[in-house]
Amino acid sequence: MTRRNAVILSLFVAALALQLGILLAFQFSRQSALDQGRRLVVRAEPVDPRDLFRGDYVILRYGFSRIDRGQVKDALGETDLRGAKVYVKIKQAAPDAGWTAVDVRRRPFERLAPDEAMLAGNITDHSPETLNVAYGCEDVFVPEGQGKPIEKNLREHKVTVELSVTRRGVAQPAKLFIDGQPVEFK
């Protein structure tokens, strides 16, 4: 093997290793959220069931995805906030009640009460009255062919999701429930 071929082979292997490393790191961070995160059951609303390239999945929106700025502590100001990373403190009013946003900041919260949790997200849109925040836990993938039947059930029944939330606020969907019953994927 010539020196030139050896260099090309080394670069190819390095590029392949880099791509594999990125994929594994992404998967590890999501799995870490599932394994080590605090579990919260939150109410959800379905948005869309299928994507031609990604397969069957359900996009969900949560009660704290659209935040009424008048109802929360908000130190963000009125500049263009699209894409800004924020930390949202959510609180559960009662065991069977939904979780609602109570505070929004640009830095993580240092202290949380037992009935509170912190979610890290990015602002997707805003107005003087509202903030729309995406947390990265909106997509719930389902086995192929089950998206449409699940979507039908989601629109007609109460939907909740068990989120696994890390201390840093990373949320990952762990389970999907329809009327309190776990969705069994066939």
GIBELZI-V734005 format. One record per backbone hydrogen bond with DSSP energy under -0.5 kcal/mol. NH is the residue of the N-H (numbers start at 1). CO is the residue of the C=O. E is the energy in kcal/mol with one decimal. If there is no record, write none. Layout:
# GIBELZI-V734005
nh=NH co=CO e=E
nh=NH co=CO e=E
This chain:
# GIBELZI-V734005
nh=6 co=2 e=-2.2
nh=7 co=3 e=-2.2
nh=8 co=4 e=-2.3
nh=9 co=5 e=-2.6
nh=10 co=6 e=-2.3
nh=11 co=7 e=-2.5
nh=12 co=8 e=-2.4
nh=13 co=9 e=-2.5
nh=14 co=10 e=-2.4
nh=15 co=11 e=-2.5
nh=16 co=12 e=-2.4
nh=17 co=13 e=-2.6
nh=18 co=14 e=-2.3
nh=19 co=15 e=-2.2
nh=20 co=16 e=-2.3
nh=21 co=17 e=-2.4
nh=22 co=18 e=-2.2
nh=23 co=19 e=-2.2
nh=24 co=20 e=-2.5
nh=25 co=21 e=-2.4
nh=26 co=22 e=-2.2
nh=27 co=23 e=-2.2
nh=28 co=24 e=-2.7
nh=29 co=25 e=-2.2
nh=30 co=26 e=-1.8
nh=31 co=27 e=-2.7
nh=32 co=28 e=-2.7
nh=33 co=29 e=-1.6
nh=34 co=30 e=-1.7
nh=35 co=31 e=-2.7
nh=36 co=32 e=-2.8
nh=37 co=33 e=-1.4
nh=38 co=165 e=-3.5
nh=40 co=163 e=-2.9
nh=42 co=40 e=-0.6
nh=42 co=161 e=-3.0
nh=44 co=159 e=-2.3
nh=45 co=61 e=-2.5
nh=47 co=59 e=-2.7
nh=48 co=59 e=-0.6
nh=51 co=55 e=-1.7
nh=55 co=51 e=-2.1
nh=57 co=49 e=-2.3
nh=58 co=140 e=-2.7
nh=59 co=48 e=-2.3
nh=60 co=58 e=-0.5
nh=60 co=138 e=-2.9
nh=61 co=45 e=-2.3
nh=63 co=43 e=-0.7
nh=65 co=62 e=-2.1
nh=66 co=62 e=-0.6
nh=67 co=65 e=-0.6
nh=67 co=131 e=-3.4
nh=69 co=67 e=-0.8
nh=69 co=129 e=-2.8
nh=70 co=129 e=-0.6
nh=71 co=68 e=-1.9
nh=72 co=69 e=-0.6
nh=73 co=102 e=-1.9
nh=75 co=104 e=-1.2
nh=81 co=79 e=-0.7
nh=83 co=123 e=-3.8
nh=84 co=81 e=-2.7
nh=86 co=121 e=-2.9
nh=87 co=105 e=-3.2
nh=88 co=119 e=-3.0
nh=89 co=87 e=-0.5
nh=89 co=103 e=-2.7
nh=90 co=88 e=-0.6
nh=90 co=117 e=-2.9
nh=91 co=100 e=-2.6
nh=92 co=115 e=-2.3
nh=93 co=91 e=-0.6
nh=93 co=98 e=-1.0
nh=97 co=94 e=-1.4
nh=100 co=91 e=-2.4
nh=102 co=89 e=-3.1
nh=103 co=89 e=-1.2
nh=104 co=73 e=-2.3
nh=105 co=87 e=-2.4
nh=116 co=113 e=-2.1
nh=117 co=90 e=-2.2
nh=119 co=88 e=-2.5
nh=120 co=169 e=-2.7
nh=121 co=86 e=-2.7
nh=122 co=134 e=-2.5
nh=123 co=84 e=-2.3
nh=124 co=132 e=-3.0
nh=125 co=132 e=-1.2
nh=127 co=130 e=-2.7
nh=131 co=67 e=-2.1
nh=132 co=125 e=-3.0
nh=133 co=65 e=-3.2
nh=133 co=131 e=-0.6
nh=134 co=122 e=-2.7
nh=140 co=58 e=-2.7
nh=140 co=138 e=-0.5
nh=141 co=139 e=-0.5
nh=142 co=56 e=-1.8
nh=146 co=143 e=-2.0
nh=150 co=146 e=-2.0
nh=151 co=147 e=-2.6
nh=152 co=148 e=-2.2
nh=153 co=149 e=-1.9
nh=154 co=150 e=-2.6
nh=155 co=151 e=-1.9
nh=156 co=152 e=-1.0
nh=157 co=153 e=-1.3
nh=159 co=44 e=-0.5
nh=160 co=177 e=-2.2
nh=161 co=42 e=-2.8
nh=162 co=175 e=-2.6
nh=163 co=40 e=-3.8
nh=163 co=161 e=-0.8
nh=164 co=172 e=-2.8
nh=165 co=38 e=-3.4
nh=165 co=163 e=-0.6
nh=166 co=170 e=-2.5
nh=169 co=166 e=-1.6
nh=171 co=135 e=-0.6
nh=172 co=164 e=-1.8
nh=174 co=162 e=-3.5
nh=175 co=162 e=-1.3
nh=177 co=160 e=-3.1
nh=178 co=181 e=-2.6
nh=179 co=158 e=-3.6
nh=181 co=178 e=-1.8
nh=183 co=176 e=-3.0
nh=184 co=182 e=-0.5
nh=185 co=183 e=-0.6
